[in-house]
Amino acid sequence: MQFRSNSRTSVLITLMSVLALIFTACGSGTDVPAASGKKSIIRFAFAPDPVIDYLVDTGTLAAFEEEWGVRLEMTSSWDEFAFFAGGHGDIVSMSTLDMPLLEKETGIKVIGFGKYNHTRLIIGVRCDSGYKTLEDLRGKKFGVGNPVTTERLVGTIAGNLYDDLKFSLDGGDFEIVFNDHPVLPELIARGEVDAAYMIPEFGVSYLREGEVCGLYDGAAAFEIFRDQLLPTVGVEGHEGLESNLFVAEKAWFDEHPYEVQFFLALWEEGVKLWARDHTDIVALYPQHFSVESDEDIAYIDQWISDHEFFAKTVYLDDAWIEGEQAIFELAKNAGEMDQDASDPAIVSVKRDIPATIDMPSISAFDDK
């Protein structure tokens, strides 16, 4: 089957690539790498992602790197936790709920400083199974792709919603089945597992055709936290529980304020481009969304619009931080975090673009 024409996207990429060649510094005496001739490197671990591909293909990343004098050295991995814990990265994109475990396992203090997208995964089951909640799955086979994140997240949901339901990888009230993220929706559809914590994009055809549905009326994990869990600890309407919170070792963060500004400015541009062009991005990078037809593209694009899991801005404010840190209280309530453990730090970084930086902007294409 043929995808619809992407001529609008192709024109956009061409225009942005041209723009990338004409960005010039507007000149002050600030001592930044671009002015000094030095080039900083940020080692960044990130799961496969269409927005970074879009930033590369539109020339946006190259423009930022040239303008700021910083290079983003990226490693694509579904297990960012292990990559970062092994000391191979400066910044990692990870689940908020993984921060306490990272500190506990490594003894390293880390700091969250930017948001990217909320945890969109659903707890998928066959639509004809009759299962509606985790409690219905007691004793059933549960598929897991990322053991670290799944245990803490599903465990926090189960432990806060139900008094006597335990989700753990080494026992508990479920039979755990491990497999890769892309395989889990098929295992649900074939009845090889009763449920799985699954990425919606990997199950588009099954979701669209009504074979696989999500528990709790199809709510994404962040919506379950927002609507059912966080209100129990006094937080209303929080758009959070990040699957991609930007996290760095505190020592690195404190020593690299310029690189932090570069990183946040780049991803701020990324979320703006996603908000405007996500329909085109889905069609342009079908490999990220497991789409095989125009019908698949339309379905997942509507799902994206309905659930709005991307952050509106990467920059944090005090109210958002307070809501996100309440998630650690929920983890403690569920026994997924030691009661006496200190909450990992999440901080607000004021947007501060050096006067020497002529920022790229998508506003130049508003009339395209």
Helices and strands as residue ranges (DSSP letters): H 7-22, H 33-36, E 40-46, H 50-57, H 60-68, E 70-76, H 80-85, E 91-94, G 96-98, H 99-106, E 110-118, E 122-126, G 134-137, E 141-144, H 147-161, E 167-168, E 171-172, E 175-178, G 181-183, H 184-189, E 195-198, G 200-203, H 204-208, E 212-214, H 215-218, H 221-224, I 225-229, G 230-233, E 242-249, H 250-255, H 257-284, G 286-288, H 294-307, H 318-333, E 345-346, G 362-365
